[in-house]
Amino acid sequence: MIDMHLDKRMMLVLLLSLFSIIAPFSFAQSDSTDFQNTEDQYQDQPVISNVFYETDLRQAIQDIAAQAEVMIVADNTVQGFVTMEIVDLPLELALKRILSIGGYTFRKMDGYYLVGAAEPSNPSFGLLCTTESVPINYLPAETASQLLSDFYRPYIKLNDVSNAIVVSGSPEIIESIKHNLKFIDCPPKQVMINALVTEIKDNDLKSIGLDWRLTGQKSNASLRAGNNLSIGLIDTLNALFSIFRTETGILANKNIAGDLVTSLNALFTSDKLKVKANPSIVTTNAQPATIYIAKEQFFSVVTGPLNYPYTKLEKVSVGIRLEITPYVSENGEITVKIAPEVSDAVGYGREGLPLVDRRSVTTTVRVKNEQTIVIGGLTQENNQKIQNKIPLLGSIPILGYLFSHTKYVKQKTDIVVFVTPRIIKEN
């Protein structure tokens, strides 16, 4: 056992001895490489070689100044100790290495070097810092600045006009901020949102026995049509859109069968189902996309003082509004926040102002790429005037009332929206 321990100790001594021989050569080789890479920048500078062990930083700076025969002035912020070996390094490269320990920087002035902390609280900050504008390509400059570490907060300002971050600090601080912004300012993923907005009369739904609790299934997948929101698979999109192939040009998929598809197809072929819109819109990750299908109604409002009243027109917009915000995950799934709203004018109040009925729902669901989200149960109610009369006789003034019949019918329609988000692949 003793011999085994002695052998291990001998091996350790040999390894340490070998490292002590190779290490200086490695450091010198690294320093030589650094010098070659920056040969033009430091070509005319004196070369520094020195060894510092627990040396006061101010004293080390003075030793380098004496060896380089230049004046180096350290301000009151410079303090600390340094342990380092410098072998054949140009003056400014040697200063960078020795000052990096305390986060200090230097600036070449007229006939001397100024050394200090490039912090706004330092009186020498104006002499030690430089300013550079860093353009932001994909994010708002304010968003990018908030994602940086709080350490950089004193050094940055925002330029909203050119969407850039203006950095005032030491060259090391500027390079550090630019390096971090490369990881922050990345092109966001884009999502194409296909929406199909349809209108089905409530009476037509009931006439074929269709309600939004029906479920069509294929293997282990299902399409659920609930009062508000449900999710189907990508195959469901092809099946549902095949109903509207006349408008969309999408090929039919006959593999899916179910009461829902059959019923919707029957409504479409009998012109009882209307396609109100089929928009496609592209948005970036986490940015909302809005689809607005509306009509505008104008009405008169009497306002002003009693002695000089005047009339002005006011506008009320009613229709369908769909706001969609996608969030793309790394595994290709899409979390979609959807806020649909249906509104319509249902009458007038006492003062002649229109009464607007609004129905809305807000929900968040997660789907796979190109899966379909079905929004149903958003009902519109319209008052319709139906007049039946006998030809000629019904048109006679006053007496025509006896030969005609007028009734008011409240008609309900269901707004059904199919939403399919698709991730756009970058080239």
C-alpha positions in Angstrom: 0.0 0.0 0.0 2.9 2.4 0.9 4.6 1.8 -2.5 1.3 2.4 -4.3 0.9 5.8 -2.6 4.6 6.7 -3.4 4.0 5.9 -7.0 1.0 8.1 -7.1 2.9 11.0 -5.5 5.8 10.5 -8.0 3.3 10.6 -10.9 1.8 13.8 -9.5 5.2 15.5 -9.1 6.1 14.5 -12.7 2.8 15.9 -14.0 3.2 19.2 -12.1 6.8 19.5 -13.4 5.7 18.8 -16.9 2.9 21.5 -16.6 5.4 24.0 -15.2 7.5 23.5 -18.3 4.7 23.6 -20.8 2.5 26.4 -19.3 4.9 29.3 -19.8 5.3 28.2 -23.4 1.5 28.0 -23.8 0.9 31.4 -22.4 3.7 32.9 -24.5 2.2 31.2 -27.5 -1.2 32.6 -26.7 0.2 36.1 -26.2 2.0 35.7 -29.5 -1.2 34.8 -31.2 -3.0 37.9 -29.7 -0.1 40.0 -30.9 -0.3 38.7 -34.4 -4.1 39.3 -34.6 -3.6 42.9 -33.5 -0.2 43.5 -35.0 -1.3 46.5 -37.0 -3.2 48.1 -34.1 -0.2 47.8 -31.6 2.6 48.0 -34.1 4.4 51.1 -32.8 3.8 50.4 -29.1 6.5 49.4 -26.5 6.5 45.8 -25.4 5.8 45.0 -21.8 7.0 42.0 -19.8 6.5 41.8 -16.0 5.4 39.6 -13.1 3.0 40.9 -10.4 2.1 39.0 -7.3 -0.4 40.6 -4.9 0.8 44.0 -6.2 -1.2 47.2 -5.6 -2.9 48.0 -8.9 -1.7 51.6 -8.9 1.9 50.4 -8.3 1.6 47.9 -11.2 0.3 50.7 -13.5 3.3 52.8 -12.6 5.7 49.9 -13.2 4.2 49.5 -16.7 4.5 53.2 -17.3 8.2 53.2 -16.3 9.0 50.2 -18.5 7.1 51.8 -21.5 8.5 55.3 -20.7 5.0 56.9 -21.0 2.9 58.8 -18.5 -0.1 56.8 -17.2 -2.4 58.7 -14.8 -4.8 56.7 -12.6 -7.7 58.6 -11.1 -9.1 58.2 -7.6 -11.4 55.2 -8.6 -8.5 52.9 -9.2 -7.8 50.5 -6.4 -7.2 46.8 -5.6 -4.4 44.2 -6.1 -3.3 42.2 -9.1 -1.5 38.9 -9.6 -0.5 38.4 -13.2 2.4 37.5 -15.5 2.8 39.6 -18.7 5.1 38.4 -21.4 6.0 40.5 -24.5 2.7 42.3 -24.8 2.1 45.7 -26.4 1.5 48.5 -24.0 -2.3 48.9 -24.6 -2.9 45.1 -24.6 -1.0 44.8 -21.3 -3.1 47.6 -19.9 -6.4 45.9 -21.0 -5.4 42.7 -19.2 -4.3 44.2 -16.0 -7.2 46.7 -15.8 -9.9 44.0 -16.6 -9.6 42.6 -13.1 -11.2 45.7 -11.6 -13.4 46.6 -14.5 -11.3 49.7 -15.3 -10.6 51.2 -18.7 -8.1 53.6 -20.2 -8.2 56.4 -22.8 -5.2 57.7 -24.7 -5.1 61.5 -24.2 -2.7 64.1 -25.5 0.7 62.8 -24.3 -0.5 60.5 -21.6 -3.0 57.7 -20.7 -5.9 58.2 -18.3 -7.0 55.1 -16.3 -10.2 54.9 -14.3 -13.7 53.5 -13.9 -16.0 54.3 -16.8 -19.0 54.9 -14.6 -21.4 57.9 -14.7 -20.6 58.7 -11.1 -16.9 59.1 -11.8 -15.9 62.7 -12.6 -13.6 61.3 -15.3 -16.5 59.5 -17.1 -16.7 62.1 -19.8 -13.1 61.6 -20.7 -13.1 57.8 -20.5 -16.3 57.0 -22.3 -17.2 56.9 -26.0 -20.7 56.9 -27.5 -22.1 54.5 -30.2 -25.5 54.0 -31.7 -26.5 50.3 -31.9 -29.4 49.7 -34.4 -32.2 47.2 -33.4 -33.5 45.3 -36.3 -36.4 43.1 -35.1 -37.6 44.4 -31.7 -38.7 47.8 -30.5 -35.6 49.5 -28.9 -37.5 49.9 -25.6 -38.2 46.1 -25.5 -34.6 45.2 -26.3 -33.3 47.6 -23.6 -35.6 46.1 -21.0 -34.2 42.6 -21.8 -30.6 43.7 -21.1 -29.2 43.3 -17.6 -29.9 46.1 -15.1 -26.1 46.5 -14.9 -26.1 48.3 -18.3 -29.0 50.6 -17.4 -26.8 53.7 -16.6 -25.0 53.4 -20.0 -27.9 53.3 -22.4 -30.4 55.7 -23.9 -33.2 55.0 -26.5 -33.5 56.5 -29.9 -37.2 55.9 -30.8 -36.9 57.7 -34.1 -34.3 55.3 -35.6 -35.2 52.4 -33.3 -31.7 52.2 -31.8 -29.9 52.0 -28.4 -27.3 54.7 -27.8 -24.5 53.4 -25.6 -22.1 55.7 -23.7 -19.4 53.9 -21.9 -16.0 52.3 -22.1 -15.2 50.2 -25.3 -15.5 47.1 -23.2 -19.0 48.1 -22.0 -20.0 48.9 -25.6 -18.7 45.6 -26.9 -20.5 43.7 -24.1 -23.8 45.3 -24.8 -23.5 44.7 -28.6 -22.7 41.0 -27.8 -25.8 40.6 -25.6 -28.0 42.3 -28.2 -27.0 39.7 -30.8 -28.9 37.1 -28.7 -31.8 39.4 -27.9 -32.5 41.0 -31.3 -33.4 37.9 -33.2 -35.9 37.6 -36.0 -39.3 36.5 -34.5 -41.2 33.6 -35.9 -44.1 34.5 -38.2 -47.5 32.9 -38.2 -50.0 33.0 -41.0 -53.6 33.0 -39.7 -56.3 31.7 -42.1 -59.9 32.5 -41.0 -63.1 31.5 -42.5 -66.2 33.5 -41.3 -69.6 31.9 -42.1 -73.2 32.8 -41.3 -75.9 30.2 -40.7 -79.5 31.0 -39.9 -80.6 29.5 -36.6 -83.8 28.2 -38.2 -81.8 26.4 -40.9 -79.7 24.8 -38.2 -82.7 23.5 -36.4 -84.4 22.3 -39.6 -81.6 19.8 -40.1 -81.3 18.9 -36.4 -77.8 20.5 -36.0 -76.5 22.0 -32.8 -73.1 22.8 -31.5 -72.9 19.7 -29.2 -72.4 17.4 -32.2 -69.1 15.5 -32.3 -67.5 14.1 -35.4 -64.6 11.6 -34.8 -61.8 10.0 -36.7 -59.7 7.4 -34.9 -58.5 9.0 -31.7 -59.2 12.6 -32.9 -62.4 14.6 -32.5 -64.0 17.8 -33.6 -66.0 19.3 -30.8 -68.3 22.3 -31.6 -69.3 23.9 -28.4 -71.1 27.1 -27.5 -67.9 29.1 -27.5 -64.7 27.4 -28.6 -63.2 24.0 -29.4 -60.3 22.4 -31.2 -60.1 20.1 -34.2 -57.2 18.4 -36.0 -55.5 19.5 -39.2 -57.6 16.9 -41.1 -60.7 18.6 -39.9 -59.6 21.8 -41.6 -59.4 20.2 -45.0 -62.8 18.6 -44.4 -64.5 21.7 -43.3 -62.9 23.9 -45.9 -63.9 21.4 -48.6 -67.4 22.6 -48.0 -66.3 26.0 -49.2 -64.0 24.9 -52.0 -65.9 27.1 -54.4 -64.5 30.2 -52.5 -61.2 28.8 -51.2 -60.0 26.4 -53.9 -58.9 23.9 -51.3 -59.3 20.3 -52.3 -61.8 18.2 -50.5 -60.8 15.5 -48.0 -63.3 12.7 -48.1 -61.6 10.6 -45.4 -63.5 12.4 -42.6 -67.2 11.6 -42.1 -69.5 13.0 -39.4 -72.8 14.7 -38.8 -71.2 18.1 -38.6 -69.5 18.0 -42.1 -72.6 16.4 -43.7 -74.9 19.0 -42.2 -72.7 22.0 -43.1 -72.4 20.7 -46.6 -76.2 20.4 -46.9 -76.5 24.0 -45.8 -73.9 25.2 -48.3 -75.4 23.5 -51.3 -78.8 24.9 -50.5 -77.4 28.5 -50.2 -78.4 28.6 -46.5 -74.8 29.0 -45.4 -73.0 32.2 -46.4 -69.3 32.8 -46.4 -68.9 36.3 -45.1 -65.1 36.5 -45.3 -62.1 34.3 -45.9 -59.1 36.5 -44.9 -55.5 35.5 -44.4 -53.2 37.6 -42.3 -49.6 37.2 -41.2 -48.3 38.4 -37.8 -45.2 37.9 -35.8 -44.9 35.8 -32.6 -46.8 37.3 -29.7 -48.2 40.2 -31.8 -52.0 40.5 -32.2 -53.7 40.3 -35.6 -57.1 41.9 -36.0 -59.8 40.9 -38.5 -62.7 43.4 -38.6 -65.8 42.9 -40.7 -68.3 45.6 -40.0 -70.8 48.0 -41.4 -71.2 51.6 -40.3 -74.5 53.3 -39.4 -74.9 57.1 -39.0 -77.4 58.9 -36.9 -78.1 62.5 -36.0 -77.5 64.0 -32.6 -78.8 67.4 -31.6 -76.4 69.2 -29.3 -75.2 72.6 -28.3 -76.8 75.3 -26.2 -80.6 75.7 -26.1 -80.5 79.0 -28.0 -78.2 77.7 -30.8 -78.7 74.0 -31.1 -77.0 72.2 -34.0 -77.1 68.7 -35.4 -74.0 66.5 -36.0 -73.6 63.0 -37.3 -72.3 60.2 -35.2 -71.1 56.8 -36.4 -71.7 53.4 -35.0 -69.8 50.4 -36.4 -71.3 46.9 -35.9 -70.2 43.5 -37.2 -67.6 40.9 -36.5 -64.3 41.6 -34.9 -61.7 38.9 -34.4 -58.4 39.5 -32.5 -55.9 36.7 -32.5 -52.5 36.6 -30.8 -50.2 33.6 -31.4 -47.4 32.4 -29.2 -45.0 29.9 -30.8 -43.2 27.4 -28.7 -39.9 25.6 -29.5 -41.6 22.3 -30.1 -43.8 23.7 -32.9 -47.0 24.1 -30.9 -49.0 27.4 -31.0 -50.8 28.9 -28.0 -53.5 31.1 -29.4 -55.3 33.9 -27.6 -58.6 34.6 -29.3 -61.1 37.4 -28.6 -64.0 37.3 -31.0 -66.8 39.9 -30.8 -70.1 40.1 -32.7 -72.2 43.3 -32.6 -75.4 44.5 -34.3 -77.8 47.4 -33.9 -81.1 46.1 -32.4 -83.1 49.3 -32.2 -83.2 52.9 -30.9 -83.5 54.3 -27.4 -85.6 57.1 -26.1 -83.3 59.8 -27.4 -83.1 58.2 -30.8 -79.6 56.8 -30.2 -79.0 53.3 -31.6 -78.9 50.3 -29.2 -76.0 48.0 -30.0 -75.9 44.4 -28.9 -72.4 42.9 -28.4 -71.4 39.3 -27.7 -67.8 38.5 -27.0 -65.6 35.8 -25.6 -61.9 35.6 -24.7 -60.0 32.4 -24.4 -56.6 30.9 -24.8 -56.0 27.4 -26.4 -52.9 25.4 -27.5 -52.9 23.7 -30.8 -50.4 22.0 -33.1 -49.2 23.7 -36.3 -52.0 23.9 -38.8 -54.7 22.6 -36.5 -58.1 24.2 -36.6 -59.9 26.2 -34.0 -63.7 26.4 -34.3 -65.7 29.2 -32.8 -69.4 28.7 -32.7 -72.5 30.0 -30.8 -71.9 33.7 -31.6 -75.5 34.6 -32.4 -76.8 37.7 -34.2 -80.4 38.7 -34.0 -82.0 40.8 -36.8 -85.5 42.2 -37.0 -87.0 41.6 -40.4 -90.2 43.2 -41.8 -92.2 40.8 -44.0 -95.2 42.2 -46.0 -97.7 40.1 -48.0 -100.3 41.8 -50.1 -102.6 41.1 -53.0 -101.3 42.5 -56.3 -102.8 45.8 -57.2 -105.4 45.8 -54.4 -102.7 45.9 -51.8 -101.2 49.0 -53.3 -104.4 51.1 -53.0 -103.9 54.0 -50.6 -105.7 53.4 -47.2 -107.8 50.6 -48.6 -104.7 48.6 -49.4 -104.4 47.9 -45.7 -107.3 45.6 -46.0 -105.6 43.5 -48.7 -102.2 43.2 -47.1 -100.6 41.7 -44.1 -97.4 42.8 -42.4 -95.4 40.9 -39.8 -92.1 41.4 -38.0 -89.9 38.4 -37.6 -86.9 38.2 -35.4 -84.3 36.2 -37.2 -81.3 34.7 -35.5 -78.1 33.7 -37.3 -75.0 31.9 -36.0 -71.6 33.2 -36.8 -69.2 30.3 -37.1 -65.5 31.0 -37.5 -62.7 28.6 -38.4 -59.2 29.7 -37.5 -56.1 27.9 -38.6 -52.6 29.2 -37.5 -49.6 28.1 -39.5 -46.0 28.7 -38.7 -44.1 30.2 -41.7 -40.7 28.5 -42.1 -37.8 30.7 -42.6 -35.6 30.2 -45.7 
